[in-house]
């Protein structure tokens, strides 16, 4: 049939589903136990939301289910590739899963604390930073009292590790 005989309403574009935060090429998908549970919970919520689409019109249900299915597929890939890293009760160095506190040495500045987590769990609002973040990479392997350099707004700053938990 010629495109001239198709109603404009029937020309449906597939919805765009943004990809999940990406992992750098060749980097393993490390997750904390809390992060792994959050991934499974997110999957369950998506499955529940799929059931709620039954009340929508056929077109809206089809679009919504497409979005949900793509998100579930992306999530399944993350869950399947997840490498659970257990937290050490008494960490002695900065590594995945620890909470680290640090402060600028010069110029003086405020103490900062965050937890090093997986890419999907990262959320700066709750002070969780991905292990792939440049500042985390700069401090990996350091111990309490060690310093590391990191550039902020084009200025290199020395930081000191003050606590690892």
C-alpha positions in Angstrom: 0.0 0.0 0.0 1.2 3.5 -0.8 2.2 5.8 2.1 -0.4 8.2 0.8 -3.1 6.0 2.1 -1.8 5.7 5.7 -3.2 8.0 8.4 -0.6 10.1 10.1 -1.7 8.7 13.5 -0.7 5.3 12.3 2.9 6.3 11.7 4.4 5.4 15.0 8.0 6.2 15.9 9.6 3.8 18.3 10.3 5.5 21.7 13.8 6.5 22.6 15.1 4.8 25.7 18.4 6.3 27.0 21.1 3.8 27.8 22.2 3.1 31.3 25.4 4.7 32.6 28.2 3.1 30.6 31.2 1.2 31.9 34.5 2.0 30.2 35.6 -0.6 27.7 37.2 -3.6 29.5 36.1 -2.5 33.0 34.3 -5.1 35.1 30.9 -4.4 36.4 31.6 -4.3 40.2 28.7 -3.9 42.5 28.2 -3.7 46.3 25.7 -6.1 47.9 23.4 -3.1 48.4 23.8 -2.1 44.7 23.1 -5.6 43.6 19.8 -5.7 45.6 18.9 -2.3 44.1 19.3 -3.7 40.6 17.1 -6.7 41.4 14.5 -4.4 43.0 14.5 -2.1 40.0 13.9 -5.1 37.7 11.0 -6.2 39.9 9.5 -2.7 39.8 9.7 -2.7 36.0 7.9 -6.0 35.8 5.2 -4.6 38.1 4.9 -1.5 36.0 4.4 -3.6 32.9 1.3 -5.2 34.5 -0.1 -1.7 35.1 -0.1 -0.9 31.4 -3.2 -3.1 30.8 -5.5 -0.1 31.5 -3.8 2.0 28.7 -5.0 2.3 25.1 -3.4 -0.3 22.8 -1.1 2.3 21.3 0.0 3.7 24.6 0.4 0.2 26.1 2.6 -0.9 23.1 4.8 2.2 23.5 5.1 1.9 27.3 5.8 -1.9 27.1 8.5 -1.3 24.5 10.2 1.2 26.9 9.8 -1.2 29.8 11.1 -4.2 27.8 14.2 -2.2 26.7 14.9 -1.1 30.3 14.5 -4.7 31.5 16.9 -5.9 28.8 19.5 -3.4 29.7 19.1 -4.2 33.4 19.4 -7.9 32.8 22.7 -7.3 31.0 23.9 -5.4 34.1 22.7 -8.1 36.5 24.3 -10.9 34.5 27.6 -9.1 34.3 27.6 -7.9 37.9 30.6 -8.9 40.0 29.7 -8.7 43.7 32.5 -7.3 45.8 32.1 -7.9 49.5 32.9 -5.1 52.0 36.0 -5.6 54.2 35.1 -4.8 57.8 38.5 -3.2 58.5 39.8 -1.7 55.2 43.3 -0.3 55.2 43.3 1.2 51.8 41.0 3.1 49.4 39.3 0.5 47.3 35.8 -0.5 45.9 33.1 -0.5 48.6 34.8 1.7 51.2 33.7 5.0 52.6 36.6 7.5 52.3 37.1 10.9 53.9 39.6 13.4 52.5 40.4 17.0 52.7 42.4 19.5 50.6 45.9 20.1 52.0 46.6 23.4 50.2 44.6 25.5 49.9 42.7 24.4 53.1 39.2 23.2 52.5 36.3 21.2 53.9 36.4 17.5 54.8 34.6 15.4 52.1 33.3 11.9 52.5 31.8 9.5 50.0 31.3 5.8 49.4 33.0 4.1 46.4 30.3 2.1 44.6 29.4 0.6 41.2 28.3 2.6 38.2 24.6 1.9 38.6 24.6 2.7 42.3 26.5 6.0 42.0 24.5 9.0 43.1 26.3 12.1 44.3 23.2 13.3 46.2 23.6 10.4 48.6 27.4 10.7 48.5 28.0 7.5 46.5 30.6 7.9 43.7 31.4 5.4 41.0 34.7 3.5 41.1 35.3 4.8 37.5 35.2 8.5 38.6 38.6 10.2 38.0 38.9 11.4 41.6 38.3 7.8 42.8 41.0 6.6 40.4 43.4 9.1 41.8 43.0 7.9 45.4 42.8 4.1 44.8 45.3 2.1 46.8 46.0 5.1 49.2 46.1 4.7 53.0 45.1 7.1 55.8 47.6 9.9 55.8 48.6 9.5 52.2 48.1 12.4 49.7 47.0 12.4 46.1 46.7 15.1 43.5 43.5 15.9 41.6 42.7 18.7 39.3 39.6 20.8 40.1 38.5 23.5 37.8 41.9 23.4 36.0 43.8 23.7 39.3 45.8 20.8 40.7 45.0 20.3 44.4 46.7 18.0 46.9 44.3 16.0 49.1 45.0 13.9 52.2 43.1 10.7 53.1 41.8 11.2 56.6 39.6 8.1 57.1 38.7 4.8 55.5 35.7 2.8 56.7 
